[in-house]
Amino acid sequence: MSVILKSNDALGVSNRGNPAESGLCTLCQANCVGRCEVWSSCLKGRELLYPRDFGGITAGAGNTVPEGVSYNTIRVLGYCYGAHDAPDSAKSGDALFTEVSLKTEFGSKKKTISKFPFMAGALGSTFIAAKYWDAMAAGCAICGVPIVIGENVVGVDKQSVMKDGKVTVSPEMDRRLASYLRYFDGEGVAIVQLNVEDTRNGVAEYIAEKYRENVMIELKWGQGAKNIGGEIQVNDLGYAELLKSRGYLVDPDCSKDEVKEAFKSRSILSFARHSRLGYTNLSSWEQVREDFLNQVKYLRGLGFERISLKTGAYGMEALAMAIRLASEAELDLLTIDGAGGGTGMSPWDMMENWGVPPLLLHSKAYEYAALLAASGQKVVDMSFAGGFARSSSIFKGLALGSPFVKLICMGRAMMIPGFLGSNIEGVFKPANRAKINGNWEQLPKTVTDRGSTPEEIFASWYDVQKKVGADAMKELPFGAVAMWGMLDKLAAGLQQLMAGARKFTLAAIDRDDIASCNRETERETNLAFITDIGDEKAKSILKRKF
């Protein structure tokens, strides 16, 4: 496999830990003082697209023909003439990359508009998601992109009120939705995810009664990080007992006397809470189909106009089932998460060794979707997830899955702005530090190198102020400002790649815009090898007589 470097001297960025395929550290810490590429882009925005120290340097890329099979072994192509879906300025040869439109829409009957083809993946019951939710939700809302409230949020909320096993009050769910809807202006959507426990706890009914006009509901089959249900860790015996009373598996079993004694003596320090596995009562895909379609019918009966499905890095049968059933049920979105997608607490050995890696999974998703479309069926709109954090990988994912993929889903990359913004805000507003979970008492040099005030530190400060107004800036989480900077960098980078491919809308991107840069990738993805593309046309140019 190709080596993913820990530092990039050209951009002046580096990883604290070992980088994953996405370029993020395998372990991303909320208190990190920098400076990976995503962390730095939260402050610098689109400035980070270019080599540092302009005027005193030249820079050259390395490792352009990597080994193995991953999104890093695909190359983006460019063209020297033409324009697809181009603006009027292109007719006179004056088109600029900033004229590329990144707006996308998805959905079966009721379309959802997103300002960019990005979405924040499921941020559920892990405590780190709860701590930084306000910043991440506000950031996604002002940027006009979807965000997913993940599984088990109601079930782990200590303040939730259950009656006959069904939720009647959930302050945490209410808070999560309020954080997004406060800044929502018509682009994007809040998506609420349901797993087995959520279904049993009546989360769909709770959402339908209070929020169904403003949210999309999502059924969950799995994710890239693990092959079992969701997990969190708690270090309070009473909390563990509450979770067990709500139907969760608590490991070790907090109801046993010997476990209680071990916890009391501090030989056991914490408990893992696990969700149930879905569909264990079914033994064939036909049974899954019947159950799934009934679930969708029930949700529509509750009044949900928009429904999505999230599936994980299972094998080919499950992938085909997800595409077929999501299409048959006329769902609005299908998110396909490759292994090993981000985690708050997945078993690490499982994460390292289970499931289908993103590029292989997504290549098959395109193949199966195309097969379904060829039979005359309408294919569900899709989102690819699993290790996306750069403009180039986003372009590759959109092109690989074209025309079915409308969005690229990011998890950990979308959380970093929340971490960094909250840490900076906690320094400037120390009275709020505990509330917003800021980890710093003073700014590190990686931040003060940019400035000493928020206006100096965040390249996007005044853009955000123009969007929300000066009064709203007083209450807007700094993490939302950081989110704007990061997404602005990703958006500008994507516009540049699209302009180079002469594609001025997302709908114009197709698989001819990317190529395999080694033969193994060509074989596994069915993307042509880079020098084979256009080779015959090139030879005809040389042979042609005028």
C-alpha positions, 0 to 999 in steps of 0.5 A: 500500500502507498504511504500516507505521510504525516506532514505536508511541508508545502501546506505547512500542515502535519498530523499529531498521530498516524494518518488514515486514508482520509488524511485525518489522524486515526485518533482525533482528540478534541483538545488538539492544538493542531495542525492537520489539514482539516484543523488548519482549514477551519482557521485559514479557509481557502488559503490552505489550498495553496503552498505556503510562503508564496514568493519565496518557494516553489513546490512539487507534488510527490507520490503521484503513482501510489500502490494498492487500491484506494481513493488515493489511487484514482486521479482526477482528469482535466481537459484543455477545451470545452465546457459542460453546463457552462455559464454564459461567460464561457461562450466568450471564453471568460469563465472563472472557476468561481462560476462552478455551481455546487448546489445539489438536490436529492429526494424522490418526490419532495426535493431537499436542496443543499448548498454544497454536496456535503453532509455531516454523518450520524453524530449520535449518543457518544458524549463527544457528539453531545458536547460539541453538537451546538457548534456543529449543528449551527455550522451545518445550518449556516452553510446550508448542508444536512446533518444527521442526529444519530442513533440512541440519542433519546435512549441515553438521555438521562432526562428522557421520560418514558411511558409504557416504554415510549418516549414522551419527553426528550430534552436532548433530542429537542436541543439537537433539533433546536440548534440546527433549526435556529439557523436553518434557512431552507438549504440542508435538512436535519435527519433523525436516525432510528435503530432498533432501540429508537424504534422500540422507544417510540422515537419516530412517533415523538419526532412525528408529533413535534417535528415531522415537517422540518426533518427527514427520518432515517432507518439504520442498517449499519455503518463502516466502523463496526458490524454490531450496534452502537456503543457508548461507555459510562462510568456511573453505576446508576446511569448504567442501571438506567440504560439497562432498564431501557433495554440496552445491553450493559457489559459487564452486567451491572445487575450482578452483585459481583459486578457491583462489588467490582465497580465499588472496589474500582477493579471495574471502572466503566460499563459499555452500553450496546444496542441490539442487532437488527433483523436477527429474527429474519433468515432471508432477504425476502423477509427483510424486504417485507419487514423493511417495506412495512417499516417505511409504510408505517413511517409514511403513515406517521406523516414523514414525507422524507425518509432515508436509509444508512447502511454499512460496509457489509458484503455484496448481498446487503449492498444490493438489498439496500439499493434495491429496497431503498429504490423500491420504497422510493426513499429520498437518500441512501448513505453507503458507509465504507470500512472503517468509517469514523467512530466514537467507540467502536471495537478497535480490532473490529474496526481495523479488520471488518468490512469492505473498504470505501472504494471497493464498496462504492465501486460495487454500489455504482455497478449495482445501481447501474444494473437496476437503472438498466432494468428501467427502475428509478434508482434512489439518490445516494451519498457515499461515506467513509474517509472523505476529508479533501476536495479531491476525494469528494470529486472522486466520490461524486464522479465514481458514483455518477449519476446516482451520488448527490452528496458526500458524507463526512463524519470526523472531518465535520467534527473538527470545527466544533472542537477547534471553535469551542476551544478558541471560544472558551479562551475568549469567553472563559465564563462559558468554557465549561458549558461549551466544553472548551479545553484551552485556558490560553491560545496555543501558538498554532492559533496566535500565529494568525492573530489575537482576536476572533476577527484575525484568527478566523478567515471566514469571520466577516463572511459569516457575519454578513450571513447571520448579522452582527447581533447573531454573531454574539451568540453564534458558536465559534465552531460554526465559524470554523465550519464555514472556513473548512467547508469554504476551503473544500468548496473552492477546491472542488470548484477548481477541480470541476473547472479543470474538468470543464464541468460547471455543475455537479450533474455534469460530473461523470466517471470519465472525469477520473482514472485509475493510476495503477492496473490493480485499481483499474481491475477492481473499479472498472475505471480505465487506466489513465493513459488508456483514456482518450488514447485512440482519439489522440492517435487519430489526431496525429494521423489526421491529414488536413 
